[in-house]
Amino acid sequence: MTEGERGEGAGNVERLLREAAPHELFEKVRGVLARDHGAAGAELLMADYASARLQPVTAQPFTADSVSAYNSSEGRAFGAQEPHVVSGEGGTTVHLPVSVRGDRLGVLSVRYPAGVRVGGLLGPLQDVADALAHEILVADRDTDFFLQARRARRLTLAAEMQWELLPGRSCSRPEYDLGAQLEPAYAIHGDSFDWSASADHLTLTVNNGMGEGIDAALLTSLAVSALRNARRAGLGLADQAALADQALYGQYQGRLHLAMLLLRFALDTGEVEVIDAGSPRVWRLRGGTLEPFALEAQLPLGMFEDTVYTCQRFRMLPGDRLFFLSDGVYDVLSPAGEPYGLHALARAVTNTRLLPPSQVPRALLEELPGYRGGADAADDAMVVCLDWHGRPGTERSGER
């Protein structure tokens, strides 16, 4: 197939999916795969909220068994974000990542009879998976079909509110890669994160929630909405913090407040503006050395009326990796009463150093139950990982 023919085929799939009813997207894709690509069958699996299982999309949710997002053939495609081919006596299955701009949604598995050579089909099949991913994001505005498929069990109401706030769980651009995860995924309280990119900047916020249940979710929702409102009005980082601070104080009169870290990255230089409003902790991995990133602590949002916030500045170098952790991670205690701290984090970072940011948060959070001795978490936990690549011409990590 020539590039022109491949492009025309992808365009036809995109048009077909745009015209389909939201809940019929996968059935349309299944038909295209059989008619145009000779497939004997296909299955779509969505990553669950914990990013631990891949849930089959069926007409009736929870009627088919899920598979591991790690220790399975489907999980290999999901983790590596590359097609994975499995061949056997019964035929060949091609597992393809279903992702949008680095946000991993799931896996499309396409089956072929024995003897079919699939090498030349991988490109066109990935085009179908990519088109499906884009349409799923659009469809989520109009149907619960795919959101239901992501659920390994029922979400609490507070968790439902929190997940609706999030921009995604991973994001990729040439300048950076981002990954984030919240736990317990089906019962989170107030920890949250948000990001937005323009042509020149990446804005990232992470917060430690205060309280539990609906109260924590409402507090976080108000803060994130206020920050988005200020950002979209074109305000600078300090004014964004001030507006969110006023919104929270006006609602709660200081009874509730929110610890938040606000960052604005210049994509062409790596220069960063940052406000530490009683924030989650930050660690930086540079040149193989992990160290806490010291910032000037300012008041949490909403604690007092008319708080004035000021920006600090630092510079990212290509190769830097940042970790943002809520107190549900760094204050976790072992059975002996020892906090998680830098030593345990350094071990976890070493174990995950070769993983992309999209996989690091899940891997770090999976170590916490072992550190606690298997005990249940007393607080929700958040991990955000950022790899900085920079633009051509910026310094390499370790060079000044």
C-alpha positions in Angstrom: 0.0 0.0 0.0 1.4 3.4 -1.0 1.4 6.4 1.4 -1.3 8.0 -0.6 -3.5 4.9 -0.5 -2.9 4.6 3.2 -3.8 8.2 3.8 -7.0 7.8 1.8 -7.9 4.7 3.7 -7.4 6.5 7.1 -9.5 9.4 5.8 -12.3 7.1 4.9 -12.3 5.5 8.4 -12.3 9.0 10.0 -15.3 10.1 8.0 -17.2 6.9 8.8 -16.6 7.3 12.5 -17.6 11.0 12.5 -20.9 10.0 11.0 -21.5 7.1 13.4 -23.6 7.2 16.6 -21.2 7.5 19.6 -22.1 4.1 21.0 -21.7 2.4 17.6 -18.1 3.5 17.0 -16.5 0.1 17.8 -19.1 -1.8 15.7 -18.2 0.5 12.8 -14.5 -0.2 13.3 -15.2 -4.0 13.5 -16.9 -3.8 10.2 -14.1 -1.8 8.6 -11.5 -4.3 9.9 -13.4 -7.2 8.4 -14.3 -5.6 5.1 -11.1 -3.6 4.3 -8.4 -5.4 6.2 -9.5 -9.0 6.1 -9.8 -9.4 9.9 -11.6 -12.4 11.3 -12.6 -10.5 14.5 -11.7 -7.7 16.8 -12.0 -6.6 20.4 -11.6 -3.2 22.1 -10.3 -3.0 25.6 -10.3 0.2 27.7 -7.8 0.9 30.5 -9.6 1.0 33.9 -9.3 3.9 36.3 -6.4 2.3 38.1 -4.5 1.7 34.9 -4.1 -1.9 36.1 -6.7 -3.8 34.0 -7.8 -3.7 30.4 -11.6 -4.0 30.3 -13.4 -5.4 27.2 -15.9 -3.1 25.6 -19.2 -5.0 25.3 -22.9 -4.1 24.9 -23.4 -5.0 28.6 -20.6 -3.8 30.9 -18.8 -6.4 33.1 -19.9 -9.4 31.0 -16.4 -10.3 29.8 -13.1 -10.9 31.8 -10.5 -8.2 31.9 -6.8 -8.7 31.4 -3.7 -7.3 33.1 -2.5 -4.0 31.7 1.1 -5.3 32.3 1.3 -9.1 32.3 -0.5 -9.9 29.1 -0.1 -9.6 25.4 -2.5 -6.7 25.3 -0.7 -5.1 28.1 2.6 -5.2 26.1 1.0 -3.1 23.4 -0.5 -0.8 26.0 2.7 -0.3 27.9 5.1 0.0 25.0 2.6 2.0 22.9 3.6 -0.1 19.9 1.8 -2.9 18.0 2.4 -6.3 19.4 1.9 -9.4 17.3 1.0 -12.8 18.7 1.0 -15.9 16.4 -0.1 -19.4 17.1 -1.7 -22.5 15.5 -5.1 -20.8 15.7 -4.1 -17.7 13.9 -2.5 -14.3 14.6 -3.7 -11.4 16.8 -2.4 -7.9 16.4 -2.7 -5.8 19.6 -2.6 -2.0 18.9 -2.4 0.9 21.3 -5.5 3.2 21.3 -4.1 6.6 22.3 -4.4 10.3 21.7 -1.4 12.6 22.1 0.2 10.3 24.6 -3.0 9.7 26.6 -3.4 5.9 26.7 -7.0 4.9 26.4 -6.8 1.2 25.7 -5.9 -1.5 23.1 -7.5 -2.7 19.9 -7.0 -6.4 19.3 -7.4 -7.7 15.7 -7.5 -11.4 14.8 -6.5 -13.1 11.6 -6.7 -16.7 10.5 -3.5 -18.9 10.5 -1.2 -18.2 7.5 -2.1 -14.5 7.1 1.0 -12.3 7.0 0.3 -9.2 9.0 3.5 -7.3 8.6 2.3 -5.0 5.9 -1.0 -4.4 7.7 0.4 -2.9 10.9 0.5 0.7 9.6 -3.1 0.7 8.3 -4.3 -1.1 11.4 -2.7 1.5 13.6 -4.3 4.2 11.6 -7.7 2.7 12.4 -6.8 2.5 16.1 -5.7 6.2 16.1 -8.9 7.3 14.4 -10.9 5.3 16.9 -9.0 6.9 19.8 -9.8 10.4 18.7 -13.5 9.6 18.2 -13.8 8.0 21.6 -12.7 11.2 23.2 -15.4 13.1 21.3 -18.0 10.4 22.0 -17.4 10.7 25.8 -19.3 14.0 25.7 -22.4 12.3 24.4 -22.4 8.7 25.8 -21.4 6.8 28.9 -20.6 3.7 26.8 -16.8 3.9 27.0 -16.7 5.4 30.5 -18.7 2.5 31.8 -16.3 0.1 30.0 -13.4 1.6 32.0 -14.8 0.6 35.4 -13.6 -2.5 37.1 -16.1 -1.6 39.9 -18.3 1.3 40.9 -16.8 4.7 41.6 -17.7 6.6 44.7 -19.5 9.9 44.0 -16.4 11.9 45.1 -14.2 9.9 42.8 -16.7 10.4 39.9 -16.4 14.2 40.5 -12.6 14.1 40.7 -12.1 12.1 37.5 -14.3 14.4 35.6 -11.9 17.2 36.4 -8.8 15.6 35.1 -7.3 16.4 31.7 -6.1 12.8 31.1 -3.6 10.5 32.7 -0.7 11.1 30.3 0.4 13.5 27.6 3.2 13.7 25.1 4.8 16.5 23.1 8.2 16.9 21.6 9.3 19.0 24.6 8.0 16.8 27.4 6.2 13.7 28.5 3.7 13.6 31.4 2.1 10.9 33.4 -0.1 10.9 36.4 -2.2 8.6 38.6 -4.4 8.8 41.7 -5.1 6.1 44.2 -7.3 4.6 45.4 -8.6 5.2 41.9 -12.2 4.3 42.7 -12.5 6.2 46.0 -10.2 9.2 45.7 -10.9 12.3 47.8 -9.3 15.6 47.0 -5.9 15.0 45.4 -5.9 16.3 41.8 -3.8 17.5 38.9 -4.3 19.6 35.8 -2.3 20.6 32.7 -2.7 22.7 29.6 -0.3 23.5 26.8 -0.1 26.3 24.3 2.4 26.9 21.5 4.9 28.3 23.9 4.0 27.1 27.5 2.9 24.2 29.6 0.9 25.0 32.7 0.8 22.3 35.3 -0.9 22.3 38.7 -0.9 19.6 41.4 -2.7 19.7 44.7 -3.1 17.9 48.0 -6.8 17.7 48.8 -8.1 18.6 52.3 -10.9 16.5 53.9 -12.8 13.5 52.7 -15.6 12.5 50.4 -17.9 15.0 48.7 -16.4 18.0 50.8 -12.9 17.3 49.4 -14.2 16.8 45.9 -16.2 20.1 46.0 -13.2 22.0 47.4 -10.9 20.7 44.6 -13.5 21.3 41.9 -13.8 25.0 42.9 -10.1 25.5 43.0 -9.4 23.8 39.7 -12.3 25.7 38.0 -11.1 29.0 39.4 -7.5 28.4 38.1 -8.8 27.4 34.7 -11.0 30.5 34.5 -8.1 32.7 35.4 -5.7 30.9 33.0 -8.2 31.1 30.1 -8.6 34.8 30.8 -4.9 35.2 30.1 -3.8 36.0 33.6 -0.3 35.3 34.8 0.6 32.6 37.3 0.5 34.8 40.4 -2.9 36.2 39.4 -4.2 32.7 38.8 -3.3 31.7 42.3 -4.8 34.9 43.7 -8.1 34.4 42.0 -8.3 30.8 43.2 -7.4 31.9 46.7 -10.2 34.5 46.7 -12.7 32.0 45.3 -11.9 29.5 48.1 -11.8 32.1 50.8 -15.1 33.6 49.6 -16.8 30.2 49.8 -15.2 28.7 53.0 -13.9 31.8 54.9 -10.7 29.9 55.7 -12.4 26.8 57.2 -11.1 24.8 54.3 -8.0 25.5 52.2 -6.0 23.7 49.5 -2.3 23.0 49.2 -1.3 23.4 45.6 1.8 23.7 43.4 1.5 25.8 40.2 4.1 25.7 37.4 4.4 27.4 34.0 7.1 26.0 31.7 8.5 28.0 28.7 8.8 25.3 26.0 11.6 27.0 24.1 14.0 27.8 27.0 13.0 25.4 29.9 12.5 28.4 32.2 9.9 27.7 34.8 7.7 30.0 37.0 6.5 28.2 40.1 4.3 29.0 43.1 4.5 26.7 46.1 1.2 27.3 47.9 1.7 24.7 50.7 2.2 22.2 47.9 2.8 18.6 47.2 6.5 17.7 47.4 8.8 17.9 44.4 11.8 15.7 43.6 14.2 16.1 40.7 16.2 13.4 39.0 19.1 14.9 37.2 22.2 13.1 35.9 21.3 10.0 38.0 21.0 12.0 41.3 17.6 12.3 43.0 17.1 15.2 45.4 14.2 17.1 47.0 13.5 20.3 45.1 13.5 23.1 47.7 10.9 25.9 47.1 9.8 28.9 49.1 6.6 27.8 50.8 3.7 30.2 50.6 0.2 30.0 52.1 -2.3 27.4 50.9 -5.1 28.7 48.7 -8.1 29.9 50.6 -6.5 30.1 54.1 -6.6 33.9 54.4 -8.2 36.7 52.6 -6.3 38.6 49.8 -3.1 36.6 50.0 -0.4 37.8 47.7 1.5 35.2 45.7 4.9 35.6 44.1 6.7 33.4 41.5 10.0 31.7 41.9 12.0 30.7 38.9 14.2 27.8 38.0 15.4 26.1 34.8 14.8 22.6 33.4 17.5 20.9 31.4 16.9 18.2 28.8 17.0 14.9 30.5 15.5 16.1 33.8 12.7 14.1 35.4 10.4 15.7 38.0 8.3 13.8 40.5 5.3 15.5 42.2 4.0 13.5 45.2 1.1 14.2 47.6 1.3 13.5 51.3 -0.5 10.2 50.7 2.9 9.1 49.2 5.6 10.8 51.2 4.0 10.6 54.6 3.1 6.9 54.2 4.4 4.9 57.2 5.9 1.5 57.3 4.8 -1.0 60.0 7.8 0.2 62.0 6.5 3.8 61.8 9.1 5.1 59.3 7.9 7.6 56.6 8.3 6.7 53.0 10.9 9.4 52.6 13.8 9.9 50.2 15.4 6.5 50.7 12.4 4.5 49.7 11.6 6.9 46.9 15.2 6.7 45.6 14.8 2.9 45.4 11.5 3.2 43.6 12.9 5.8 41.2 15.8 3.5 40.4 13.4 0.6 39.7 11.4 2.8 37.3 14.2 4.8 35.7 13.7 3.1 32.3 9.9 3.4 32.2 8.2 6.3 30.4 6.3 8.9 32.5 3.0 7.3 31.5 4.0 4.1 33.4 6.0 5.6 36.3 3.1 6.8 38.6 1.4 3.4 38.5 4.6 1.6 39.3 5.5 3.9 42.2 2.0 3.6 43.7 2.1 -0.2 43.5 5.1 -0.1 45.8 3.2 1.6 48.6 1.2 -1.4 49.8 4.5 -3.3 50.2 6.0 -0.5 52.1 3.0 -0.4 54.4 3.2 -4.1 55.0 0.0 -4.6 53.0 -2.1 -2.3 55.1 -4.8 -0.2 53.5 -4.0 3.4 52.7 -5.2 6.0 55.2 -5.1 8.8 52.6 -5.4 9.1 48.9 -2.2 9.3 47.0 -1.0 11.1 43.8 2.1 10.8 41.6 2.8 13.0 38.6 6.0 12.4 36.6 7.4 14.9 34.0 10.3 14.2 31.6 11.7 17.3 30.1 13.2 17.0 26.5 13.3 20.7 25.6 13.6 22.0 22.1 16.7 21.6 19.8 19.5 23.9 20.9 18.8 23.8 24.6 21.5 22.4 27.0 21.8 18.7 27.9 21.2 17.7 31.5 24.3 18.3 33.6 25.7 21.0 31.3 25.7 24.6 32.5 
